[in-house]
């Protein structure tokens, strides 16, 4: 938050809540986590997750699980489409035109 100049109120929370999260006395809610993740560049996210996420490529089965989940869960679908648009939007549009 400090590096990006983000204030707690920008995220819809109080500074007291952020302090509690940092000290381990409160958990980060899913909504807040999603907001914070949207603020990261792909490089920052990769650095943050290094060691937590396997560095292998996803399989077609993984892709199908994501599609099935997106069809059943509107919130997941919205987040997934946002990621697709952000990282593959130009490619998807180009393929759609051909």
Gaussian input, Z-matrix of N, CA and C with variables (Angstrom, degrees):
# hf/3-21g

backbone

0 1
 N
 C     1     B1
 C     2     B2     1     A1
 N     3     B3     2     A2     1     D1
 C     4     B4     3     A3     2     D2
 C     5     B5     4     A4     3     D3
 N     6     B6     5     A5     4     D4
 C     7     B7     6     A6     5     D5
 C     8     B8     7     A7     6     D6
 N     9     B9     8     A8     7     D7
 C    10    B10     9     A9     8     D8
 C    11    B11    10    A10     9     D9
 N    12    B12    11    A11    10    D10
 C    13    B13    12    A12    11    D11
 C    14    B14    13    A13    12    D12
 N    15    B15    14    A14    13    D13
 C    16    B16    15    A15    14    D14
 C    17    B17    16    A16    15    D15
 N    18    B18    17    A17    16    D16
 C    19    B19    18    A18    17    D17
 C    20    B20    19    A19    18    D18
 N    21    B21    20    A20    19    D19
 C    22    B22    21    A21    20    D20
 C    23    B23    22    A22    21    D21
 N    24    B24    23    A23    22    D22
 C    25    B25    24    A24    23    D23
 C    26    B26    25    A25    24    D24
 N    27    B27    26    A26    25    D25
 C    28    B28    27    A27    26    D26
 C    29    B29    28    A28    27    D27
 N    30    B30    29    A29    28    D28
 C    31    B31    30    A30    29    D29
 C    32    B32    31    A31    30    D30
 N    33    B33    32    A32    31    D31
 C    34    B34    33    A33    32    D32
 C    35    B35    34    A34    33    D33
 N    36    B36    35    A35    34    D34
 C    37    B37    36    A36    35    D35
 C    38    B38    37    A37    36    D36
 N    39    B39    38    A38    37    D37
 C    40    B40    39    A39    38    D38
 C    41    B41    40    A40    39    D39
 N    42    B42    41    A41    40    D40
 C    43    B43    42    A42    41    D41
 C    44    B44    43    A43    42    D42
 N    45    B45    44    A44    43    D43
 C    46    B46    45    A45    44    D44
 C    47    B47    46    A46    45    D45
 N    48    B48    47    A47    46    D46
 C    49    B49    48    A48    47    D47
 C    50    B50    49    A49    48    D48
 N    51    B51    50    A50    49    D49
 C    52    B52    51    A51    50    D50
 C    53    B53    52    A52    51    D51
 N    54    B54    53    A53    52    D52
 C    55    B55    54    A54    53    D53
 C    56    B56    55    A55    54    D54
 N    57    B57    56    A56    55    D55
 C    58    B58    57    A57    56    D56
 C    59    B59    58    A58    57    D57
 N    60    B60    59    A59    58    D58
 C    61    B61    60    A60    59    D59
 C    62    B62    61    A61    60    D60
 N    63    B63    62    A62    61    D61
 C    64    B64    63    A63    62    D62
 C    65    B65    64    A64    63    D63
 N    66    B66    65    A65    64    D64
 C    67    B67    66    A66    65    D65
 C    68    B68    67    A67    66    D66
 N    69    B69    68    A68    67    D67
 C    70    B70    69    A69    68    D68
 C    71    B71    70    A70    69    D69
 N    72    B72    71    A71    70    D70
 C    73    B73    72    A72    71    D71
 C    74    B74    73    A73    72    D72
 N    75    B75    74    A74    73    D73
 C    76    B76    75    A75    74    D74
 C    77    B77    76    A76    75    D75
 N    78    B78    77    A77    76    D76
 C    79    B79    78    A78    77    D77
 C    80    B80    79    A79    78    D78
 N    81    B81    80    A80    79    D79
 C    82    B82    81    A81    80    D80
 C    83    B83    82    A82    81    D81
 N    84    B84    83    A83    82    D82
 C    85    B85    84    A84    83    D83
 C    86    B86    85    A85    84    D84
 N    87    B87    86    A86    85    D85
 C    88    B88    87    A87    86    D86
 C    89    B89    88    A88    87    D87
 N    90    B90    89    A89    88    D88
 C    91    B91    90    A90    89    D89
 C    92    B92    91    A91    90    D90
 N    93    B93    92    A92    91    D91
 C    94    B94    93    A93    92    D92
 C    95    B95    94    A94    93    D93
 N    96    B96    95    A95    94    D94
 C    97    B97    96    A96    95    D95
 C    98    B98    97    A97    96    D96
 N    99    B99    98    A98    97    D97
 C   100   B100    99    A99    98    D98
 C   101   B101   100   A100    99    D99
 N   102   B102   101   A101   100   D100
 C   103   B103   102   A102   101   D101
 C   104   B104   103   A103   102   D102
 N   105   B105   104   A104   103   D103
 C   106   B106   105   A105   104   D104
 C   107   B107   106   A106   105   D105
 N   108   B108   107   A107   106   D106
 C   109   B109   108   A108   107   D107
 C   110   B110   109   A109   108   D108
 N   111   B111   110   A110   109   D109
 C   112   B112   111   A111   110   D110
 C   113   B113   112   A112   111   D111
 N   114   B114   113   A113   112   D112
 C   115   B115   114   A114   113   D113
 C   116   B116   115   A115   114   D114
 N   117   B117   116   A116   115   D115
 C   118   B118   117   A117   116   D116
 C   119   B119   118   A118   117   D117
 N   120   B120   119   A119   118   D118
 C   121   B121   120   A120   119   D119
 C   122   B122   121   A121   120   D120
 N   123   B123   122   A122   121   D121
 C   124   B124   123   A123   122   D122
 C   125   B125   124   A124   123   D123
 N   126   B126   125   A125   124   D124
 C   127   B127   126   A126   125   D125
 C   128   B128   127   A127   126   D126
 N   129   B129   128   A128   127   D127
 C   130   B130   129   A129   128   D128
 C   131   B131   130   A130   129   D129
 N   132   B132   131   A131   130   D130
 C   133   B133   132   A132   131   D131
 C   134   B134   133   A133   132   D132
 N   135   B135   134   A134   133   D133
 C   136   B136   135   A135   134   D134
 C   137   B137   136   A136   135   D135
 N   138   B138   137   A137   136   D136
 C   139   B139   138   A138   137   D137
 C   140   B140   139   A139   138   D138
 N   141   B141   140   A140   139   D139
 C   142   B142   141   A141   140   D140
 C   143   B143   142   A142   141   D141
 N   144   B144   143   A143   142   D142
 C   145   B145   144   A144   143   D143
 C   146   B146   145   A145   144   D144
 N   147   B147   146   A146   145   D145
 C   148   B148   147   A147   146   D146
 C   149   B149   148   A148   147   D147
 N   150   B150   149   A149   148   D148
 C   151   B151   150   A150   149   D149
 C   152   B152   151   A151   150   D150
 N   153   B153   152   A152   151   D151
 C   154   B154   153   A153   152   D152
 C   155   B155   154   A154   153   D153
 N   156   B156   155   A155   154   D154
 C   157   B157   156   A156   155   D155
 C   158   B158   157   A157   156   D156
 N   159   B159   158   A158   157   D157
 C   160   B160   159   A159   158   D158
 C   161   B161   160   A160   159   D159
 N   162   B162   161   A161   160   D160
 C   163   B163   162   A162   161   D161
 C   164   B164   163   A163   162   D162
 N   165   B165   164   A164   163   D163
 C   166   B166   165   A165   164   D164
 C   167   B167   166   A166   165   D165
 N   168   B168   167   A167   166   D166
 C   169   B169   168   A168   167   D167
 C   170   B170   169   A169   168   D168
 N   171   B171   170   A170   169   D169
 C   172   B172   171   A171   170   D170
 C   173   B173   172   A172   171   D171
 N   174   B174   173   A173   172   D172
 C   175   B175   174   A174   173   D173
 C   176   B176   175   A175   174   D174
 N   177   B177   176   A176   175   D175
 C   178   B178   177   A177   176   D176
 C   179   B179   178   A178   177   D177
 N   180   B180   179   A179   178   D178
 C   181   B181   180   A180   179   D179
 C   182   B182   181   A181   180   D180
 N   183   B183   182   A182   181   D181
 C   184   B184   183   A183   182   D182
 C   185   B185   184   A184   183   D183
 N   186   B186   185   A185   184   D184
 C   187   B187   186   A186   185   D185
 C   188   B188   187   A187   186   D186
 N   189   B189   188   A188   187   D187
 C   190   B190   189   A189   188   D188
 C   191   B191   190   A190   189   D189
 N   192   B192   191   A191   190   D190
 C   193   B193   192   A192   191   D191
 C   194   B194   193   A193   192   D192
 N   195   B195   194   A194   193   D193
 C   196   B196   195   A195   194   D194
 C   197   B197   196   A196   195   D195
 N   198   B198   197   A197   196   D196
 C   199   B199   198   A198   197   D197
 C   200   B200   199   A199   198   D198
 N   201   B201   200   A200   199   D199
 C   202   B202   201   A201   200   D200
 C   203   B203   202   A202   201   D201
 N   204   B204   203   A203   202   D202
 C   205   B205   204   A204   203   D203
 C   206   B206   205   A205   204   D204
 N   207   B207   206   A206   205   D205
 C   208   B208   207   A207   206   D206
 C   209   B209   208   A208   207   D207
 N   210   B210   209   A209   208   D208
 C   211   B211   210   A210   209   D209
 C   212   B212   211   A211   210   D210
 N   213   B213   212   A212   211   D211
 C   214   B214   213   A213   212   D212
 C   215   B215   214   A214   213   D213
 N   216   B216   215   A215   214   D214
 C   217   B217   216   A216   215   D215
 C   218   B218   217   A217   216   D216
 N   219   B219   218   A218   217   D217
 C   220   B220   219   A219   218   D218
 C   221   B221   220   A220   219   D219
 N   222   B222   221   A221   220   D220
 C   223   B223   222   A222   221   D221
 C   224   B224   223   A223   222   D222
 N   225   B225   224   A224   223   D223
 C   226   B226   225   A225   224   D224
 C   227   B227   226   A226   225   D225
 N   228   B228   227   A227   226   D226
 C   229   B229   228   A228   227   D227
 C   230   B230   229   A229   228   D228
 N   231   B231   230   A230   229   D229
 C   232   B232   231   A231   230   D230
 C   233   B233   232   A232   231   D231
 N   234   B234   233   A233   232   D232
 C   235   B235   234   A234   233   D233
 C   236   B236   235   A235   234   D234
 N   237   B237   236   A236   235   D235
 C   238   B238   237   A237   236   D236
 C   239   B239   238   A238   237   D237
 N   240   B240   239   A239   238   D238
 C   241   B241   240   A240   239   D239
 C   242   B242   241   A241   240   D240
 N   243   B243   242   A242   241   D241
 C   244   B244   243   A243   242   D242
 C   245   B245   244   A244   243   D243
 N   246   B246   245   A245   244   D244
 C   247   B247   246   A246   245   D245
 C   248   B248   247   A247   246   D246
 N   249   B249   248   A248   247   D247
 C   250   B250   249   A249   248   D248
 C   251   B251   250   A250   249   D249
 N   252   B252   251   A251   250   D250
 C   253   B253   252   A252   251   D251
 C   254   B254   253   A253   252   D252
 N   255   B255   254   A254   253   D253
 C   256   B256   255   A255   254   D254
 C   257   B257   256   A256   255   D255
 N   258   B258   257   A257   256   D256
 C   259   B259   258   A258   257   D257
 C   260   B260   259   A259   258   D258
 N   261   B261   260   A260   259   D259
 C   262   B262   261   A261   260   D260
 C   263   B263   262   A262   261   D261
 N   264   B264   263   A263   262   D262
 C   265   B265   264   A264   263   D263
 C   266   B266   265   A265   264   D264
 N   267   B267   266   A266   265   D265
 C   268   B268   267   A267   266   D266
 C   269   B269   268   A268   267   D267
 N   270   B270   269   A269   268   D268
 C   271   B271   270   A270   269   D269
 C   272   B272   271   A271   270   D270
 N   273   B273   272   A272   271   D271
 C   274   B274   273   A273   272   D272
 C   275   B275   274   A274   273   D273
 N   276   B276   275   A275   274   D274
 C   277   B277   276   A276   275   D275
 C   278   B278   277   A277   276   D276
 N   279   B279   278   A278   277   D277
 C   280   B280   279   A279   278   D278
 C   281   B281   280   A280   279   D279
 N   282   B282   281   A281   280   D280
 C   283   B283   282   A282   281   D281
 C   284   B284   283   A283   282   D282
 N   285   B285   284   A284   283   D283
 C   286   B286   285   A285   284   D284
 C   287   B287   286   A286   285   D285
 N   288   B288   287   A287   286   D286
 C   289   B289   288   A288   287   D287
 C   290   B290   289   A289   288   D288
 N   291   B291   290   A290   289   D289
 C   292   B292   291   A291   290   D290
 C   293   B293   292   A292   291   D291

   B1=1.4421
   B2=1.5262
   B3=1.3145
   B4=1.4610
   B5=1.5249
   B6=1.3332
   B7=1.4585
   B8=1.5200
   B9=1.3054
   B10=1.4651
   B11=1.5315
   B12=1.3305
   B13=1.4600
   B14=1.5190
   B15=1.3312
   B16=1.4716
   B17=1.5200
   B18=1.2987
   B19=1.4631
   B20=1.5262
   B21=1.3405
   B22=1.4734
   B23=1.5275
   B24=1.3277
   B25=1.4736
   B26=1.5287
   B27=1.3610
   B28=1.4669
   B29=1.5294
   B30=1.3321
   B31=1.4575
   B32=1.5266
   B33=1.3283
   B34=1.4602
   B35=1.5174
   B36=1.3425
   B37=1.4655
   B38=1.5211
   B39=1.3317
   B40=1.4565
   B41=1.5254
   B42=1.3128
   B43=1.4693
   B44=1.5235
   B45=1.3276
   B46=1.4609
   B47=1.5328
   B48=1.3336
   B49=1.4623
   B50=1.5306
   B51=1.3271
   B52=1.4714
   B53=1.5172
   B54=1.3217
   B55=1.4604
   B56=1.5273
   B57=1.3238
   B58=1.4685
   B59=1.5295
   B60=1.3249
   B61=1.4672
   B62=1.5191
   B63=1.3207
   B64=1.4693
   B65=1.5281
   B66=1.3118
   B67=1.4663
   B68=1.5284
   B69=1.3458
   B70=1.4587
   B71=1.5234
   B72=1.3278
   B73=1.4664
   B74=1.5173
   B75=1.3315
   B76=1.4637
   B77=1.5235
   B78=1.3166
   B79=1.4679
   B80=1.5221
   B81=1.3210
   B82=1.4575
   B83=1.5260
   B84=1.3131
   B85=1.4554
   B86=1.5255
   B87=1.3204
   B88=1.4645
   B89=1.5231
   B90=1.3265
   B91=1.4615
   B92=1.5180
   B93=1.3360
   B94=1.4546
   B95=1.5226
   B96=1.3088
   B97=1.4606
   B98=1.5295
   B99=1.3136
   B100=1.4681
   B101=1.5271
   B102=1.3240
   B103=1.4684
   B104=1.5227
   B105=1.3269
   B106=1.4626
   B107=1.5270
   B108=1.3279
   B109=1.4623
   B110=1.5222
   B111=1.3210
   B112=1.4651
   B113=1.5326
   B114=1.3190
   B115=1.4585
   B116=1.5274
   B117=1.3335
   B118=1.4575
   B119=1.5205
   B120=1.3153
   B121=1.4616
   B122=1.5242
   B123=1.3239
   B124=1.4691
   B125=1.5298
   B126=1.3210
   B127=1.4621
   B128=1.5258
   B129=1.3166
   B130=1.4644
   B131=1.5200
   B132=1.3252
   B133=1.4652
   B134=1.5192
   B135=1.3147
   B136=1.4617
   B137=1.5255
   B138=1.3263
   B139=1.4671
   B140=1.5238
   B141=1.3161
   B142=1.4601
   B143=1.5239
   B144=1.3362
   B145=1.4529
   B146=1.5249
   B147=1.3104
   B148=1.4669
   B149=1.5266
   B150=1.3003
   B151=1.4507
   B152=1.5210
   B153=1.3327
   B154=1.4618
   B155=1.5164
   B156=1.3063
   B157=1.4561
   B158=1.5231
   B159=1.3200
   B160=1.4595
   B161=1.5228
   B162=1.3094
   B163=1.4536
   B164=1.5224
   B165=1.3203
   B166=1.4504
   B167=1.5163
   B168=1.2886
   B169=1.4561
   B170=1.5212
   B171=1.3211
   B172=1.4606
   B173=1.5242
   B174=1.3084
   B175=1.4644
   B176=1.5301
   B177=1.3130
   B178=1.4681
   B179=1.5214
   B180=1.3291
   B181=1.4637
   B182=1.5205
   B183=1.3431
   B184=1.4653
   B185=1.5253
   B186=1.3313
   B187=1.4654
   B188=1.5249
   B189=1.3235
   B190=1.4663
   B191=1.5232
   B192=1.3278
   B193=1.4712
   B194=1.5265
   B195=1.3347
   B196=1.4616
   B197=1.5237
   B198=1.3250
   B199=1.4655
   B200=1.5234
   B201=1.3167
   B202=1.4700
   B203=1.5272
   B204=1.3176
   B205=1.4626
   B206=1.5221
   B207=1.3264
   B208=1.4732
   B209=1.5269
   B210=1.3079
   B211=1.4726
   B212=1.5158
   B213=1.3339
   B214=1.4662
   B215=1.5221
   B216=1.3347
   B217=1.4664
   B218=1.5304
   B219=1.3410
   B220=1.4689
   B221=1.5317
   B222=1.3207
   B223=1.4707
   B224=1.5298
   B225=1.3263
   B226=1.4628
   B227=1.5308
   B228=1.3429
   B229=1.4609
   B230=1.5224
   B231=1.3236
   B232=1.4626
   B233=1.5339
   B234=1.3167
   B235=1.4665
   B236=1.5250
   B237=1.3267
   B238=1.4578
   B239=1.5317
   B240=1.3281
   B241=1.4593
   B242=1.5181
   B243=1.3273
   B244=1.4620
   B245=1.5248
   B246=1.3338
   B247=1.4639
   B248=1.5270
   B249=1.3262
   B250=1.4649
   B251=1.5253
   B252=1.3007
   B253=1.4541
   B254=1.5267
   B255=1.3272
   B256=1.4614
   B257=1.5306
   B258=1.3304
   B259=1.4556
   B260=1.5264
   B261=1.3322
   B262=1.4669
   B263=1.5244
   B264=1.3265
   B265=1.4638
   B266=1.5120
   B267=1.3280
   B268=1.4649
   B269=1.5282
   B270=1.3220
   B271=1.4595
   B272=1.5270
   B273=1.3206
   B274=1.4694
   B275=1.5188
   B276=1.3214
   B277=1.4649
   B278=1.5249
   B279=1.3308
   B280=1.4692
   B281=1.5148
   B282=1.3315
   B283=1.4626
   B284=1.5237
   B285=1.3070
   B286=1.4544
   B287=1.5216
   B288=1.3218
   B289=1.4722
   B290=1.5252
   B291=1.3255
   B292=1.4636
   B293=1.4801
   A1=110.37
   A2=115.43
   A3=118.91
   A4=111.46
   A5=117.44
   A6=121.08
   A7=112.61
   A8=117.58
   A9=121.48
   A10=112.34
   A11=117.53
   A12=120.59
   A13=113.42
   A14=116.12
   A15=120.85
   A16=109.12
   A17=116.10
   A18=121.63
   A19=108.95
   A20=117.10
   A21=119.47
   A22=112.95
   A23=116.93
   A24=119.44
   A25=111.61
   A26=117.35
   A27=120.39
   A28=111.08
   A29=115.86
   A30=122.07
   A31=112.18
   A32=116.36
   A33=120.18
   A34=114.17
   A35=117.35
   A36=121.30
   A37=109.35
   A38=115.94
   A39=120.78
   A40=110.46
   A41=115.72
   A42=119.87
   A43=110.07
   A44=117.97
   A45=121.95
   A46=110.14
   A47=116.47
   A48=120.65
   A49=110.62
   A50=117.12
   A51=120.81
   A52=109.83
   A53=117.11
   A54=121.30
   A55=110.78
   A56=116.61
   A57=120.62
   A58=111.03
   A59=117.00
   A60=120.49
   A61=109.85
   A62=116.29
   A63=120.60
   A64=112.02
   A65=117.16
   A66=120.37
   A67=112.29
   A68=117.14
   A69=120.49
   A70=114.50
   A71=117.80
   A72=120.99
   A73=112.67
   A74=117.64
   A75=121.79
   A76=108.13
   A77=114.77
   A78=120.59
   A79=109.59
   A80=115.88
   A81=120.90
   A82=108.04
   A83=116.74
   A84=120.79
   A85=111.15
   A86=116.42
   A87=121.10
   A88=112.25
   A89=117.21
   A90=120.59
   A91=112.31
   A92=116.06
   A93=120.47
   A94=110.30
   A95=117.11
   A96=120.81
   A97=110.31
   A98=117.27
   A99=120.64
   A100=111.20
   A101=116.78
   A102=120.06
   A103=111.22
   A104=116.01
   A105=120.01
   A106=111.10
   A107=117.23
   A108=120.21
   A109=111.78
   A110=117.24
   A111=121.05
   A112=111.52
   A113=116.83
   A114=120.84
   A115=112.84
   A116=117.09
   A117=120.99
   A118=111.69
   A119=115.58
   A120=120.03
   A121=107.39
   A122=118.09
   A123=119.37
   A124=112.45
   A125=116.89
   A126=120.54
   A127=111.55
   A128=117.07
   A129=120.66
   A130=111.21
   A131=115.91
   A132=119.98
   A133=110.63
   A134=117.12
   A135=120.66
   A136=110.73
   A137=117.38
   A138=120.94
   A139=111.03
   A140=116.66
   A141=121.77
   A142=111.56
   A143=116.40
   A144=121.16
   A145=113.82
   A146=117.43
   A147=119.97
   A148=109.37
   A149=116.03
   A150=121.42
   A151=113.45
   A152=117.39
   A153=121.54
   A154=111.26
   A155=115.79
   A156=120.68
   A157=108.37
   A158=117.40
   A159=119.33
   A160=110.65
   A161=116.39
   A162=120.10
   A163=111.43
   A164=116.71
   A165=119.84
   A166=108.74
   A167=115.15
   A168=120.19
   A169=110.00
   A170=114.76
   A171=120.48
   A172=109.15
   A173=115.35
   A174=121.06
   A175=109.22
   A176=115.99
   A177=119.72
   A178=110.81
   A179=117.55
   A180=120.48
   A181=110.95
   A182=116.69
   A183=120.58
   A184=109.72
   A185=116.84
   A186=121.27
   A187=110.68
   A188=116.42
   A189=119.63
   A190=111.81
   A191=117.55
   A192=120.64
   A193=110.34
   A194=116.82
   A195=120.67
   A196=109.96
   A197=117.38
   A198=120.82
   A199=110.80
   A200=117.48
   A201=120.85
   A202=110.20
   A203=116.88
   A204=120.63
   A205=110.71
   A206=116.93
   A207=120.96
   A208=111.22
   A209=117.28
   A210=120.12
   A211=111.70
   A212=117.06
   A213=121.29
   A214=114.07
   A215=117.75
   A216=121.46
   A217=109.92
   A218=117.85
   A219=120.94
   A220=113.83
   A221=117.94
   A222=119.76
   A223=110.31
   A224=116.93
   A225=121.01
   A226=109.81
   A227=116.31
   A228=121.25
   A229=110.60
   A230=116.74
   A231=120.85
   A232=110.70
   A233=116.43
   A234=120.54
   A235=111.22
   A236=116.61
   A237=121.49
   A238=110.56
   A239=116.95
   A240=119.94
   A241=112.22
   A242=116.26
   A243=120.07
   A244=110.39
   A245=116.43
   A246=120.06
   A247=111.53
   A248=116.99
   A249=120.14
   A250=110.81
   A251=115.93
   A252=120.28
   A253=110.98
   A254=115.96
   A255=120.34
   A256=112.32
   A257=116.65
   A258=119.49
   A259=114.20
   A260=118.21
   A261=120.38
   A262=112.71
   A263=117.55
   A264=121.11
   A265=114.05
   A266=117.24
   A267=120.37
   A268=110.94
   A269=116.39
   A270=121.03
   A271=111.00
   A272=117.13
   A273=120.97
   A274=110.69
   A275=117.17
   A276=120.44
   A277=111.15
   A278=116.82
   A279=120.45
   A280=111.62
   A281=116.83
   A282=120.79
   A283=109.55
   A284=117.18
   A285=121.40
   A286=112.48
   A287=117.67
   A288=121.35
   A289=111.57
   A290=117.41
   A291=119.27
   A292=108.16
   D1=-41.92
   D2=-178.73
   D3=-64.49
   D4=-43.55
   D5=-178.46
   D6=-63.40
   D7=-30.89
   D8=-177.32
   D9=-99.51
   D10=-1.69
   D11=179.78
   D12=70.01
   D13=27.72
   D14=-179.88
   D15=-88.72
   D16=133.16
   D17=177.31
   D18=-102.48
   D19=153.21
   D20=178.78
   D21=-51.84
   D22=-40.24
   D23=-178.53
   D24=-64.70
   D25=-26.91
   D26=175.74
   D27=-63.73
   D28=-25.55
   D29=-179.33
   D30=-99.96
   D31=0.54
   D32=178.75
   D33=78.88
   D34=24.28
   D35=178.94
   D36=-131.07
   D37=173.42
   D38=178.85
   D39=-96.55
   D40=160.97
   D41=176.62
   D42=-66.34
   D43=-29.93
   D44=176.87
   D45=-62.84
   D46=-42.98
   D47=178.64
   D48=-62.71
   D49=-44.51
   D50=178.80
   D51=-60.36
   D52=-41.37
   D53=178.26
   D54=-61.71
   D55=-41.31
   D56=179.23
   D57=-66.36
   D58=-38.41
   D59=177.94
   D60=-64.52
   D61=-46.51
   D62=-178.44
   D63=-62.67
   D64=-31.87
   D65=-178.87
   D66=-89.32
   D67=-3.25
   D68=179.16
   D69=85.08
   D70=8.65
   D71=179.99
   D72=-88.30
   D73=-8.53
   D74=177.13
   D75=-143.43
   D76=151.37
   D77=178.16
   D78=-96.15
   D79=150.54
   D80=176.19
   D81=-79.50
   D82=126.82
   D83=177.35
   D84=-72.69
   D85=158.65
   D86=-178.39
   D87=-58.67
   D88=-42.21
   D89=-178.96
   D90=-62.28
   D91=-44.77
   D92=179.07
   D93=-65.99
   D94=-41.54
   D95=179.00
   D96=-60.12
   D97=-44.02
   D98=179.05
   D99=-62.88
   D100=-42.00
   D101=177.33
   D102=-60.48
   D103=-43.95
   D104=-178.12
   D105=-68.20
   D106=-38.44
   D107=179.61
   D108=-65.89
   D109=-32.07
   D110=178.77
   D111=-65.97
   D112=-22.33
   D113=-179.07
   D114=-80.89
   D115=-12.48
   D116=-177.51
   D117=-85.91
   D118=144.35
   D119=171.08
   D120=-76.84
   D121=162.25
   D122=176.69
   D123=-55.79
   D124=-37.78
   D125=179.98
   D126=-67.17
   D127=-40.47
   D128=177.87
   D129=-65.09
   D130=-41.21
   D131=178.65
   D132=-64.43
   D133=-43.03
   D134=178.65
   D135=-61.50
   D136=-43.66
   D137=178.86
   D138=-64.64
   D139=-39.39
   D140=-179.93
   D141=-64.72
   D142=-39.48
   D143=-175.19
   D144=-91.08
   D145=-3.32
   D146=-178.31
   D147=-55.03
   D148=126.60
   D149=-178.86
   D150=93.19
   D151=-18.42
   D152=-179.53
   D153=-98.13
   D154=-31.37
   D155=-176.81
   D156=-110.97
   D157=129.44
   D158=177.86
   D159=-58.01
   D160=140.35
   D161=-178.31
   D162=-92.55
   D163=36.10
   D164=175.75
   D165=-103.89
   D166=160.08
   D167=-179.73
   D168=-75.58
   D169=151.34
   D170=177.75
   D171=-74.19
   D172=149.07
   D173=177.30
   D174=-93.38
   D175=171.05
   D176=174.32
   D177=-63.88
   D178=-31.96
   D179=175.58
   D180=-62.17
   D181=-39.96
   D182=176.80
   D183=-61.15
   D184=-44.35
   D185=-179.74
   D186=-62.07
   D187=-42.10
   D188=178.94
   D189=-64.36
   D190=-39.39
   D191=177.62
   D192=-61.98
   D193=-39.40
   D194=178.49
   D195=-65.20
   D196=-43.88
   D197=-179.68
   D198=-64.29
   D199=-43.44
   D200=178.78
   D201=-61.58
   D202=-44.58
   D203=178.96
   D204=-63.57
   D205=-41.58
   D206=-179.94
   D207=-63.45
   D208=-35.68
   D209=178.95
   D210=-68.98
   D211=-31.66
   D212=-174.61
   D213=-93.22
   D214=-23.39
   D215=-172.62
   D216=-122.85
   D217=104.74
   D218=-176.48
   D219=-58.20
   D220=-39.15
   D221=-179.30
   D222=-67.36
   D223=-44.25
   D224=176.77
   D225=-60.77
   D226=-43.37
   D227=-179.17
   D228=-58.57
   D229=-44.29
   D230=-179.67
   D231=-62.16
   D232=-45.17
   D233=179.48
   D234=-65.57
   D235=-40.53
   D236=179.49
   D237=-64.41
   D238=-45.57
   D239=179.15
   D240=-64.90
   D241=-34.51
   D242=175.68
   D243=-62.89
   D244=-44.29
   D245=177.76
   D246=-64.27
   D247=-43.42
   D248=177.86
   D249=-59.13
   D250=-46.26
   D251=-179.30
   D252=-63.09
   D253=-42.45
   D254=-177.07
   D255=-67.53
   D256=-42.35
   D257=-172.37
   D258=-101.33
   D259=-21.46
   D260=-177.57
   D261=-130.94
   D262=10.67
   D263=-175.08
   D264=-54.87
   D265=-48.46
   D266=-179.09
   D267=-63.31
   D268=-41.48
   D269=-179.71
   D270=-64.80
   D271=-44.18
   D272=179.94
   D273=-63.43
   D274=-41.70
   D275=178.70
   D276=-64.47
   D277=-41.25
   D278=179.43
   D279=-64.16
   D280=-41.26
   D281=178.82
   D282=-66.60
   D283=-39.27
   D284=179.88
   D285=-63.04
   D286=-31.46
   D287=-179.33
   D288=-77.52
   D289=-22.15
   D290=179.42
   D291=-92.07

